[in-house]
Amino acid sequence: MLLYFFITCFSFVLLLKPLPLKPLPPWTSEMRLLSFWFLKDLLLFSYLGSLRSTLLKVFHIDRIPLKMTIKNMSLSSSARTEKSSLDGEAGGMSVLDLPELALECILERLPPAGLCSMAGVCSSLRERCVSDHLWEKHMKQKWGRVIGPAAYREWQWHLASRKDLGSCKQGKPKGFTRLLSMFWPSSWSSPKADPINNSKQRSSLPVNSIMSWYLALETGKFWFPAQVFNRENGHVGFMLSCYDANLSYDPGMDTFQVRYPPHRRRAIATESGVPWERLRAPPFDTSPHDLHISDCLNDLRPGDHIEIQWRRNKEFPYGWWYGVVGHLESCDGNENYCRCHNNDTVVLEFHQYTPDSRWRSTAVNRKEHREEGDEADGFYGGIRKLYNNEEISRWKRLWPTEVLE
């Protein structure tokens, strides 16, 4: 640093001091340019060093305390007492000296793993890091595509059936408590010293929180209901369909394990390695055995994309099958003369099948449609019209490589 300063100052002295007897040598112009480069590097080096120090102080607060003075802080009495204890141990000021808005902005930008690590620093940060508003964003970003009301009810039932989760007991942790200990900092499950009463207290995770639900999903030990496209590894009998199942996340592979409910004497079908692209949250909060009441029949026109319930027999649950609205046999398909939308009969086509296949098309009554079909061809149930282009694109991405018979 001193060498840079000396060279810079020396070059400026040579340039500024006039020499009355002799002209300046030609190398002085090069020295002038060199001095500016040294000055630029010096300023840049100082700035980067300051920036690195600031980032270390913010994101490694459990190791390096913040060395800054911030006044007019608003801390609770317990937080202030804990802060004083931390300051005494670290020999400086802690992250709790940050204004509330600045600290909140830092926490909002941390990933889930960062929030868990930050929560292990002290009880004041723990209270902030377990807040639902911080985890709502993470839950929506990662799990919003596959989590619906049915999964939330399953989680609430899971909590109600394990009332002992709210308190930590001595001895070996069991069940879900042991599961969460793999993700929490060790300070959460071990007794911590109370700086006020000189006693030890045990920390516990608020189980009825978005944070605990997020980590329960992340571990893969919590099974939840969702729907799977092209079930059973894309079995030919289920192409372009979507069925209800129970799912468990595999964090190592970033895929899912799936259990399909049994039908009659058929055992539970399982599938592993199911990617995110084949999953979705159920579009309706109803049982897969319930008939969906169609509310779009009067709006159906040729070319519309639809999903329709279908089941093999009345003991099976419904699955949702992709199709499009077609033209009547009496219509030539000319848009200028088509009147199919005024007819009580609606033709539904399934283009994944060959034109001569018995599964290629079916017809339903626009005004009196309920469940139609028989034991030979199965039973067609409720219809939902697809308005979202993303939903339509998803079905097209799952299109079979070959036409089905």
Disulfide bonds with the S-S distance in Angstrom:
none
